[in-house]
Each structure stands twice: as C-alpha cells, then as structure tokens.
Amino acid sequence: MTGRSTDRRPALIDIEAFFADPQFANPSISPDGTRIAYLAPHRGRRNIWVRDIDRSHEDAVPVTHDTRRGITTYYWTDDPRWLLYLQDTDGNEDWHLYRVDLDAPDAPAVDLTPLEPGSRVIGAEPLLSLPGSVLVTMNPRPTFFDIFRIDVATGETTLHREQDDPTAAVLLDRRGEPAFRTALAPDGNLEISAIDAATGRTRLLRRLGGAEHPMGVQPQEVTADGKGLLVGSFQDGDDLRLIRVDHETGEETVVAAVAGHDLDISGAMLPGVLPPAVYRHRRTGEILAARFVADRPHIEVLDPRFAEIHTQLEKLSDGVLGTLSCDDSGQRWIATFVHDRDPGVTWLYDHTTGAARLLFRAHPDRDPDTMAPMEPVDFPARDGLPLHAFLTLPVGVEPRNLPLVLVVHGGPWFYDSWGYSGDAQFLANRGYAVLQVNFRGSLGYGRRHVTAAIGEFARAMHDDLIDAVDWAVDRGYADPGRVGIYGGSYGGYAALVGITVTPDRFAAAVDYVGISDLANFLRTLPPFTRAYNVNNWYRYVGDPENPEQEADMLARSPITMADRIRTPLLVAQGANDVRVVQAESDNIVGSLRERGIPVEYLVAEDEGHGFENPENRFMLYRAIEQHFARHLGGDSAGPARVPDRLSEAESRRP
C-alpha cells in the first residue's frame, strides 16, 4: 500500500449520487434470448424494464410501476408473455409473488399469492414438466414452508408438497418430483435422506455437522439428472467444499474444492441477485462453475464447454464474474462483474459469433478513477487466529494518521468481500480510512474461524475488532484519537458493544438496526425462524428460555451496560423491522436520554431491516456524514436535513 498518489483529492460526491438507486441493476436474458430485463429507476423507485436484446435503454419499457418500494427480485417464465417479481410492504418482509403482463405493461400487476400477514414467499422455480406453471415455496401455515404449484396465466394454486417438519425441506428434481429430504436433527446435525420415487419412503444417506453451518448447509441443489445432491461440506477438513451425495449409495464425491478457501455461499442470502455458489445452465441444469472466497473472489470452472465462454468473459473486465444468465441455447450470455470501483458493469456475449457488447454500468456518471481501491489485508488476533480484512484509503491523501471508521458487517454469519462497498467509498470520499474485518464467526474462512465464535459475543469477537483497530494504528494509517465504529444488524450490536465494553476506544459510533438486548431479540424473531436457531443463536449465544443462559446473554447485551456509554451515538431504525424490532433501538435510546446523554435517533416509518427507499438512505447518510464530521473530523458537504414526515415520528420516540 505504498506509492499512493497524493497529488489530487477527488471532489466530494453528493450523497444523492452515492446512494441513489443504480441506473441499471440485476440484468438477465429471456429464455428465448430475444429480450433483456433489468432494474432501473422509474417513478422514484427501482422497477423492472424490458427491452429487445439489440435495442438501447431509450427503447426499453418499464413493466412495473411501484411507487412505494423498489423491486429487487424477479423471474422470467417459460411463457414470453409473463414476468414475475417479489414485493413486500414497507420492509415487513411479507413477500408476495406478482405477475406482470408484458403484452400490457401498463396494466396493474396481479398478486398471485394473497397471503395473510406474517406469511411470505421465499422462492419461485419453473416446473419443466408442466409448462405455464411455477413452483412457489411459501408459508400459509406460519411455521411450515410448503411448496405450491401456480398456473401463471390463471393464478390457480395447488398444493404440490406439504412439509411435515418445520426444519425439513423436500428437494425436487427438475421435473418437480421429490428426490431428497433434509431435516435438522435435535443435535443440530443435518440429515440427508433419499426419497424413493416409487414408494415415497425416505432412506437416510448422510449426517452433516451442525455448528460449522450456522446459516444452514448451503447450497442444497439436486443435480440435473436427479441422482445426486450438491451440498457444501467441510468433510474432514477446514475448507468448505462443493460435494455430491449420491442418491443410491450416499457416497460423497468432491465436485469443487480450492485448498485454503471456502465455497462462497453468500449468494444464498439473495438468490438471483447476488453471485451464486454454483453457476448452472438455465435449461439443462448442468454445473458450469463454482465460486470461492479469496482476496478477490475465485471462479473455479467445472464444465469444459463453459471454460471457453469464461475465458472470453474474463477479457471483458478486470473485475470478477458476478451474476450470469444465458438463453436456453447457451449461446447468448449476460454477465455482470464484481469490482471495487466500478460495480455492476454488464456485458452481452454471443458465443456463436464471439461478439461482445457493453450493455451498461450501474453508475454511468461516476468516474471509477475517483473511487478508492479496496485492499485485502491480514493480521493475527491476540490469540493467534488469522484475521482477514479489507482496507479502503481515501484517494489523494497521504495514508498517515487518518480518521478511521471501523465498519462491522451484519450476520454475524456473513462476511465482507472484495467488491464495491457504498459505505467504504462514501467514507473514503469524506477523508476516512475504512477498515472492514472478518472477525471470528464470519463465514468464508474455514470451519475453525466460524466456530471460534461460539460463546464469544462481546468477548473474543469484540477483541478481534479492537485488534484490527490496533493494527491500523500500529501501521500508522489511523489516528488513535479519531476512530469511529459503524455497523448494521449484528454490526449495530458490535458498535454498541464497542462503546460499552471499551468505552474509551471510539470517538463516535453509529448503530443501524442493531441489537441492544440479545434475549429480547431472540424472543421477537418471526416464529418460523425459531426452529432453525439450534446451530446459530442457541449454539453461539444461548437460549433465552434457559434462565442461566438468559442471564449470560443479558451480561453481554449493551442494554445492561448502557450506563457506560459516553461516546457520541447515532441510532437508525426501520419501524417495520421484523428481524431487529424497533424496541431494540427504542430501549437503548430511552436509557441514554433518561440519563441526559445526547443521542441522535432516526426512525423511518416505511422501512424494515435496512433503508431501501432513496430518500431514507439520503437522510441516513447525511446524518452519518455530519456525525462523523463533528466527532472524527472528516469532510462534510453540508448539514443533515431530516424530512418533515420523519420529524413527526421523532416526537413519539423515547
């Protein structure tokens, strides 16, 4: 990290430019290869646009018209007339599946899943054996996710497969027939069973360990021939591999493994939007490649025919392959690329002709050269555990004694990776060094790394963050008197722990939809999630229904240590958050205000677990900008402005 130019400091980029919806996002090609769909702004929100493959955006048509909340996930169908998408209400995560008529793009969307509050759709898949239908997984029974068959044209809905265990899943082959069953045993192990096609009986094949899979065994995908199940497994080592479990024998075969690296399962958090763990051919289902965690994500190509295509795709960008879609012929491909300074660059590649065409950039008005490189760094924790992190330094500034913001990822069973980070780029543009560390418990760095977090909330997990700050100070990057901490969800909890367990280490903190009371947090999670807590929250933190464990959880909860807080604090919360309910923020803010400790509190009435609507993001980042500028000394483009509609809500808060 030497030799950085300090000749030119980029101008401050407006918050509206940083945090507006991208001009283009989440592209895909139609099954017949004639059209492209993607997300772009329309009526103030992310909506779906469709255009012919040889046309430009000027010729595209918006086919959805949502004005309340942007769209993220959509699906092509096998009928060129219909497109499907998911939408909730103000961030409550009660996802419904809607149908759009591409022959009548101005017509209102049709809700195919008019569920009661508290129920949601979690996925939709084509049913090859019955054209015109999709298989939809949803929970009209709140604690059971059943599979339904929906006729897209008529909306007729038929129960396809009813679940008999809240922790179980029946995995279907490409014809929609049951092939495997997976279920959590009481000890937290995942039991994989084969389903006999003739009798429907199950036969236990394998058991996979539990605590090293806190987010569940991912992926779980039936092979194209229906005779195998693809899963992520550590087997007898420390690296997460992609393996195949044979339907007849239960034998495990390694499909993809990279020594010293884990299979990248982050795409399971948002299928079809984030890059997948396994790339597969749309029509045949054949495995093309697998994705692994590394300083820069690594693509392990598995199909010889796709190797030729991947070689050509690699020539299009100095980033790493992100999402990928192909037409049914496998000749036309749309590829996005992960990049730290120029995200979402999208190309169309025709393998028949070898021609490639740049379709769009997510932020066409932004100069990548004004963005800050994200550099992978590593250092040991105090107990010797290797820690991997990413350091982003402001462009055009000598990297010495800078104000530093420690940005803590959520989960905690997630991980930061190389790529574009709006938070890091925004803060670097304001003159801060930004450090993102994959503390113990983060996924992506092996079995030992994740399980080292068992019992270590507010203990060694927090020590890792302090060790990261000490590393940055010792290297001369950071001024020890101007260090801030900021995070969302678990990262918000970590920020609160930072200013309670170590109240003298941080000059400012931002808690964004963060946990303040571990016991209350677990008690208020949606009911259907509780069956899955055995390998994550119960194993790593505790069960609040056990008095001894509850006492330990409270001892590691910021709400019980709030009297130690003297660090300037900004708290932001979505009123409709079903993961970290508003009481988590209300209670910590109320405790501080009762003691006369100033705290800034933002609540967005139309948001959930994170702010999606652009105007709310602008409000949040204006507040963050001002907060850190006041207490860490970074740059600011002007005073924060809070919309009037949020000011009214403020008067009702603690």
N, C-alpha and C positions, 0 to 999 in steps of 0.2 A: 504494500500500500504506500509505496514511495513514489516520488516523481509526479505527484498530482499537481496539475496546473493551478496556480492561484492568480492568474492574470485577469480573469474575468468572472465576476459574480453574476449569475443569471438574475434577471428581474424577478420580483415577487409575482407569482402566478395567482390570479384571483381564485378565491375559494370556489366560486361558481364554476370556474373552469376545471378545477381539480375534482370536484365532487358532483358535477352534473352526470346524468346517465351517459354512458358512452354513445357515440353516434352510431355505432354498429356493434352488435354482440351476438353470441350464440348462433352462428350460422349453421345451416345444414342443407343438403341437397335432397330433392324429392326422389322417391324410389325409382321413378322412370327417367331421372336425370335431366328433366327439362326445366326445372324451376329451383329457385333458391328461397329459403325462408330465413329470417333473422329478426333480431330485436333492434328497434331504433325508436327515438323519441317521436311521440305523436300525442297531441292534446295534453302535453305536460307529463306524460308517463311513458315507460317502456312498453311498446306494443309490438305486435308481430306484423312484419311486412313480407310480401311475397313478390317476386319478380321472375321473369323468364331468365334463363341462365345466361343469355347473351346480351341482356339489357343492363342499364345502369340504375342507380337509386332513383334518378329522376323519373324513371318509368315504373317504379315499384308502387304497389298499392298496400296501404295499411288495411289489414283484415280483422284487427281487433281495435277497440276504441275505448279501452278502460281509462277512466279519468281519476279513479280513486286510488289505485295502487298499480305499480308496474308489474309486468309479467316476466317470469324467469324461465319456466319450463313449458315446452310444447312438444307435440308429437305429430309427425306425418302419419297418415293411414294408407292402407292399400288402395283406397278409392281416391282418385285425384280431386274429388270434389270437397273432401272434408279434411280439416285440421283440428287437432285437439290441444287444449292447454290447461294448466292448473292455475287456480287463483283462490286466495283466502280473503278474509275481511279484516282490513286494518292490522295485519300482522298476527292474527289469532291462531294461525296455522291449521285452521279447519279447511283443508284444501278440498275444492270441488273440481271435477273434470268438466270442462266446457267444450262444446263443438262449434266450429266456425264453418260457414258455407262459403267456399272460395268462389262459387259461381254468383254469390250475392254478398260481397264483402262488407256492404253497409248494413246488412241485416243484423239484428241483435244476436249475440252468442246464446247458445242453448245449454243450460245446466243439465248434464246427463246424470248427475249424482246428487240429487237434492237431499243431502244428509241432515240429520239433526245436529244442533250444536254439540261440540265435543267429539264428533266423528270426522274422519278425514280420508282422503285418497292418498296413498303413498306410492302408486306406480301404475303405469298402463303399458301393456305389451301387445303386439299384434298376435293374432291367432291364425297361423298359416293354414290350419285345416278347415277354417270356416271364414272365407273372405267376407269382408264387411264388418267383422267383429273385432273387439279388443278384449283382453283380459285385464280387469281392474282389481287391484288389491285395496280394500277399504274396511272400515270397522263400524258398520251399523250397530253391531254388538260392541260396546265401547272397549272391552278388553280383548277382543278377538279380531284379528285381521283375516277376513275371508276373501276368497277370490270369486269374482263375478264376471260373467260374460255379458258384454253390452253390444247390441246391434247399433252401430254408429248412426245409421240413417234414421232408424225409428226410435232409438233410445230404449228399446225393450231390454230389460235387465233380468238375467237368470243366474241363480247361484250355481257356480261351477265347482267350487271345492270349499267345504266348511272346515274350519280348523277345530281341533279337539283339545288343544292345549295352548294357552296364551304365549308360551315360549317356543312353540313349534312352527315350522314352515314346511309346506309341501312344495317341492321344486318340480316344475313341469318341464317336459321336453318341448321341442319346437312344434309339436302337434297339439300341445295343450294337455297331454296325458301325464299323470303322476309318475315320476321317476325316482325321486329321493325324498326322504323326510329328515329334517334336522330338528333337534329339540335340546333344550338345556336340561341337564340332569340336576338334581338338588345340590350336588357338589360343585356345580359350575362348569363341568365338562360338557362339550357339545357332542351329542350322539348323532352319528350319521348312519341312516338306515336306507337300504334299498327297498323300493316298493315293487312287488310282483305285479306285472302287467295283467296277468290273468285273474289273480285272486284278490289283489289289493292289499295283501298282507305285507307287513314290514319285516325286514331282517337286518339286525344290527351289523354294521360294517366296521366302524371306527369310532373312537372317542378322542377328541382333541382337547388339550389343556385349556383351562379357563382364564386365570388371572392375566396371562400374557395377551389375551384378546379382550381388552376392556370394552371395545366397541363392537364386540361380536366377531366371529370368524368371517373375514371378508377376503375375496369375494365368495359367493356361493352360486355357481353357474353350471348348469347342465351342458355338457358338450354337445356339439352339433348332431352326433349320432345317437344321443340319448344314453350312451353306455358308460359315461363317466361323469364325475362331478369335480369341477375346478374349485379349489379352495386355497386360501392362504394358510400355510402351516410353518411353524418353526422346526418341526420334526425333532431331531435330537441335537439341533444346533442353536445358534443365536440369531441367525438371519431368517427373515420371513421369505419363504419361497412360494411359488405357484406350483401346486401339485394336483395330480389327477387321482381320484379314488375310483377304482373300477367297480361297476355295478354288480358284477357277478362274484368277484373274489375279494373285494375290499382292498386289493393291493394298491399301494401308493407308488406313483411314478412322478418324478420331478419333471415338470414341464418347462419351468424357467427359474433360474437361480443365478444370482450375482454375488460372489464372495464378498463379505463385508458390507452388504447392502440389503435393505428390506424392500419387498414388494411395496409399491406406493398405492395404498388403499384409500387415499384422501378423496378420490372421486366418488366413493360410496356415500359421502355426505350430501352430494347433489348430483345424482346420475343424469347424464346427458348434458350437463352444464360444465362440470369440472372434467379434466382429463381422466380417463378410466384406468383402472389397474390392468385390464386386459382389453386390447383392441381386437374387435371381431368384425368379420364381413357381415354386412347388413342382411344379405339374402341367404347365404349359406350357413352363417354362424361359425365359420371356421376361425380358429385363433390366428391372429396376424402378428401380434407383438405384445409384450408386457412392459410395464413401466416400473422403474425402481427409483428409490430415494438416493440422491447423491448431492454433491456440492451444486451441480446442475442436474436436473432430472435425467435419468438414463433410460433410453428406449432399447429394449432387448428384442430384436426382430426374430420371429419364430417361423415364419412362413417364407419359403424361398421365392415365391412369386411376389409377395409383398416386399421382399428385400429390394427388388428393382424399383418399386414405387417409392419406398422410403429413401433410397439413395437420391432419387430426383427431388423429393420433398426437402431433403436436407440442404439442397443447393439454394433454396428459396429464402432462407432466413438464417441469421447467426444465433437465433434462439433455439428452443427445443420444441418438438412437436407437442401440441396441446390436444385439442379435440379433433376428431376426424370423422367424416361421413363419406360414404360412397353410394353411388346408384346401384341398382340391382345387378348391373352387368359388371361392376367392379372396375370400370374404366374411368369414370369421372369421380374426382375426389375433391372435397373441400377440407382444407387443413388450416387450423389456427396454430399460432406459435406462442409459447411462453417466453417472455423476455422481461428483463428487469427495467428497461427504459422505454420500450415501445410495445405495449401489450396488445393482444388481440389482432395482430396482423393476420389477414386471411387471404389465402390463395386458392384459386381453382386450378386443378391439374388434370389434364386429359392424357391418360396413359396410352391411348391409341395413337395419338399424334405427337405426344411428347410436349405439347404446348402448355404453358402455364401463364396465368393472368392474375395480377394483384386485384382482389375484389375490393378490399377496404382495410383501413386502420381504425381501431376503436376510437382514437383521438387524433383525427387528421390535422387539427390545427396546432398540435403540440410538437415542438422540436425535441426529438429524443436526446440530442446533444446537450440540452439544458437539464436533463434528468440525471440523477446521481446513480452511479453503479452500485449494485448490491454485492458485497464481497463476502464469501464464506470465510469464517474464522473458527478456530477451535482452541480449547484450553481445558485443563483439568479442574474438576470441582475439588473442594478441600479434602474429600475422602478419596480422590483419585479417579472418580468416574469421568470418562471423557465427555465433554460438552461441545456441541456443535452450535454455531450461531451465525448470524448474518449482520454485518456492519455496513451501514449506509452513511457516507460522509458528505457534507454539503459541497457542492461544486464551487470552485474558485475561491476556496477558503483554506488557509493553512490548517491542517488537521491536528492542532495542538490546543489543549485546554479549552475545548469547546463545551458549551452546554450540551448535556446528553439526555435523551429520553429513552428509557428502557421500555420497550413495547412488548407486552406479555400476551401470548396467544391464548385463545379460549380452549375449551375442552374439559379438563386439561389434556384429554386424549386426542390431540391433534398435533400439528407441527407446522412450524414456519419452513418455507422452502424458497429456493431461488426463483424469482419472478417479480412481477410488478406488484408493489405494495403502495396503495394510495396513502396510507398513513406515513410510511417511511419517506416517500417522495415529498409529501406536503411538509413534514417536519424538517427534512433536509433543505428544502427550499427556503424555510424560515431560519436556517442557520444552525440547526441542531445536528449533532451526531445521533444516529439512531441504532440501537442495539436490540436484536431480536434473538433470544436464546432458546434453544430446545432443551429445557430443563428436564430432569428425570421425570418420567411419566409421559413425556411426549412420545408419540408413535414415530416409527420410521428409522429408529436407530438400534434395533435389536431387542431381544427378549429381556436381557439384563437391564437395559436402560429403562424400559417401561415399568418393569416390576420393582425396580429400585424405589419407586414412589409409594409403594404400599405402606400405609401408616405415616406418610411424610408430608401431608398437607400442613402448611405453616411451620414446617420443620426443614428437612433437607431440601424439599422443593423450593422453599424460600431461600435457603442458603445458596442454592445454585444461582439464583438471581443476584444475590449480593456478590457472589464470586465473579459473576460476569461484569458487574459494575467495577469491582476492584481490578479486574483485568484491563478494562478500558482506561481506568485512571492510571494504573501502573505503566501502560503503554504510552501514556501522555495524550491520548485522544480527548479525555474528559476532564473537566474541572470538577473536583470532588464536591465543591460547594454549590454546583448548579446541575444537579441530577434530578430528573423527574421520572415518574413511573406512570404508565398508562396501559389499560387493557380493558377488554370486553369479556363478559361472562366469567369464566374462570379467571381471565386476565384482570377483570374488575375486582374479584376476590383477592387476587395477588397484590393489586395496588393497595387495597385496604389492609392486607397483612403487612405490606411494606411500611405503612405509616403507623402501624400499631406495634408489631413485633420489633421493628427497627425504626423508631420514630425520628431518629437523628440523621438518617441516611438520605432522605429525599426532601428536596426543596419545594416540590409540588407534586400533586397526584390527580389522576383522572380515573374515576370508577364509572364504567359504561356497562349498564345492565349486569352489574356484578352481584355476587352472593355476599351477604353480610352474616347470615346465620345458617350454618350447614344443616342443622336439624330441621329448621323450618323450610329451607329449600327443598330437602328431600320429601318432606310431608306434603308439599304443594305441587309436586310434579304431576303431570297428567296421569290418571290411573293406569292406562295401558303400559306406561313405561316401567312400572314397578317390578314386573316380572323379569325384566332384563337387568336389574341393578346388581345382581349377585356378583358379577365379575368386574364391576366398576365401582360404583359408590359404596356399596356394602362392603366390598373386599378392600378397597383402598382407604375408605374414610370411616364407615361404620353404619349401623342401622339405628335410626333414632327411636325405634320401638324397644331397643335394649337399653335400659337405664344407664348401665355402666358406659356403653358406647356413646350414648347421647351426651353424657357428661364430658367425655373426651372430645366430642365434636364441638360442644359449646366452648370448651377451653381453647379450641383452635378457630373460633369464629370471631371475626372483627367486632361484632356487636357487643361481645363481652369484654372487649379491650378498648372500647371507644373512648374511655377516659384518657387514653394515652395519646390521642390524636391532637397534634398541634400544627401539622403540615397543611398548607392551603389545599383545599379539596374541591374538585368539581365532580358532581354526580349527574349522570344522564340515564333516563329510564323510559321505556315504552310502556304505556298504560295497559296494553293488551298482551303483555309478555306472559306466555304460559309456561315457559321454562324457568325463568327467574322472575317471580311475581313482583309487582310494584312494592309490596310490603318490604322486600329486601332492601330497597333504596329508601323508602319512607322511614324505616326504623333507624337506619344509621344517620340519616339527615336529622330526624327528630331528636335523637340522642345528643347530637352535636349542638343543635340550636337550643336545647334545654340548658346546656352549659354555657351558652353565649359564644360558642365557637362559630365563626363565619364559615358558611359552606354555600357554594352556588349549586342550585338544583334545577335541572331541566327535565320536564316530563312532556313527551309527545303523546297526545291523546289518540292519535291514529297510527301508532306503531306498536310493534311487538318486540321480539328479541333482536334488536338492532334496528337502525333507522334506514328505511328503504326510500321514502319519498324525498326527492331532491331538496325541497325547501327545509325539511327537517335535518338533512345532512348539512346544509349550509349553516343552519342555526348552531348545530353541534360543533362544527369545526371553527366557526367564528369564536365560539366560547372557548374552545381548546386553545386556539391561537392566542387570544387575549390572556388566558390563564397562564400559559407557559411564558408568554412575553413578560408579564408582570413579575413572575417569580423566578424565571431562569434567564431572562434577558435576551431571548431570541427576537426575531423580527416580527412585525405585525403590519398588516395592510390597513388597519383601521379598527374602530371599536365594534364590539359584537352588537348585533341587532336581534332582538327577540320578537317574533311575530306576536301581534296583539292576542291572537287566539290562544297562544300558549301562556301569555301573561295571566289570563283569567284562570287557567288551570293552576298556575303557581299559587294563587291566593288560597287554594283549597288544600295545599300540601302542608306537611309539618313544618 
